[in-house]
Amino acid sequence: MRRAPLALAALGMAAAAPALADPAATVIAVPPLSTPTDTKVEGGGTTLGIAWQATQLIATDLRATSELYPVGPDQKDFYSYPEVTAPGFQRWRAKGVKALITGFVEARSDGRLTVGCYVYDVDKGRELGRKGFVVSPGDWRRAAHKCSGLAYSAVTGAPDIFDTRIAYVAESGSGAARTKKIALIDSDGNNQATLTKGDSFVITPRLSPGAQTIAFTSFSGGTPHVELINVDSGERRPLLSGNGMTFSPSFSADGKRIAFAMMQGINSDIYVIGTAGGAPRRLTTAPGIDATPSFSPDGTRIVFESDRSGSPQLYIMNADGSDQRRLSFGSGWYSAPEWSPNGQWIAFTRRTLEGRRVGVIKADGTAEKILTRGTADEGARWAPSSRELVFQRSDASGRQALYRVTLDGEEPRVVATAQDGSDPDWSGVVD
C-alpha cells in the first residue's frame, strides 16, 4: 500500500496567484500535455504516451466537479514544449474559455519522470500557478491528480480533492457468509486495496488527515473496539488496552488526537486520547448514549450525537467537554455528524418516517437543509473542498453503494467500487 512520495521538481515553483473571481462552471481548456523528447520509459510506453494518458485523466478529474467545465483534450490542440510556458490565449478567448492548464512529461537520466503543470487565467493572460513533480513511470496517475488539484484550487480557491483517498467497508457475500473488509481507493475509484482480511466484522473506518493511518471499529474477539492500522505496513494495534467497548473514532484535523465513544454499562460517553497513546480523557457524563464525535477544523470544539433529550440529536461542546449544548431541533432522529473542513457546516443523517437522508446545518443551528432524497442515505463524510460529500445508499434489497453529492443538492453520483460499499470516509491530500 505504500505510495511513492512526489518530489518537487527544480522548476522554480511559485505560489499560486489569487483564484479567479467566479468559481462556478468555469470553462477550462485541457490541451494535451507535451514532452521535449518522446522517450521510452521503464515498464513500456513513452513519455508522449504517458502525457496523453495524464491529460485524459486531468480532464476526467475536472469533469467530475460542478465548478469546472473542461474543454478537451483534443490532440489537434497539441502544444509544443516551449509553448507550455508561453501559451497563446487568443484562440481560447474566442471559444469562451476562462482558464487553461498546460504541462509536460520529461524523462530523467535516473529513469524517473518530471511532470510539470501550469494554470493560466485566459482573460488576463497570466499564470495562476505551477507545480512540478518527480515520479516513477508507474506513478504518473498521482502526478496527474496533483495537476488536476492545482487547476481546481487555482480556479475555485478550494483545496485539492483529487490526490486524496476514500476509505470504506467493502462488502461481499450474503447472509451469514457476508464479509466486510477495510478498503481504500483513490478519489476517482481507482487503485483499490483491502487492508483487512474479512475474518472479523469491521465498521466506521476513519482516515488520518494525510491518509497514513485508519482508525476503525473491529469486532474481533466479540467486543467492539477501536483499532488503528498503518496504511503502508498493515500493522494494527488497539487504541486502548484492555477489553473496554469502544467505537466511532474520529481524528482531529492535525492528526494528533482521536475522539471516540466508550461504553460503561448501558451508558456511552465521548472520550479523547492522543494518537500516540496515553490515558483517555472523558468529556461527557450525561445519562444515555453519546457517540460519533467529530472535531471542528481548528480543534477547539466537538460535535456529537446524544439521546439525552429522549431521541438522538446533535450536540456541540468545547474540546475539553465544557459548554455542551443542543444543536438540532427538527423532527426525527439526527446522527453521524461531521464538521466540514472549512468549519462552516456540519453534515448529518436525519431519520424520519420518510427514511434516512443526508443533510447539513451550520454550527449555530441555522440554515439546515436536506441534500438527498433516497430512503436509505446515511453516513456522509466531507470532501477536503467542503463542497461535496460522500455517503452510503442502500437499495431495496439492502445492498449498499457509495455516492457523492454537492452542497447544491444535485443528483448524487455513484462512486465506482469493486464491491458493495458502506461507511465511507474522505481524506485530505495524501502525504
Secondary structure, DSSP 8 states (H G I E B T S, - for coil): ------EE-SS---------S--TTEEEE----B-SS--B-TTS-BHHHHHHHHHHHHHHHHHTSSSEEEE---GGG---GGGGGS---HHHHHTT--EEEEEEEEE-TTS-EEEEEEEEETTTTEEEEEEEEEE-GGGHHHHHHHHHHHHHHHHH-----SS-EEEEEEEES-GGG-EEEEEEEETTS-S-EE-S-SSS-EEEEEE-TTSSEEEEEE-TTSS-EEEEEETTT--EEESSSSS-EEEEEEE-TTSSEEEEEEEETTEEEEEEEETTEEEEEE----SSBEEEEEE-TTSSEEEEEE-TTSS-EEEEEETTS-S-EE---SSSEEEEEEE-TTSSEEEEEEEETTEEEEEEEETTS---EE----SBEEEEEE-TTSSEEEEEEE-TTS-EEEEEEETT----EEE--SSEEEEEEE-SS--
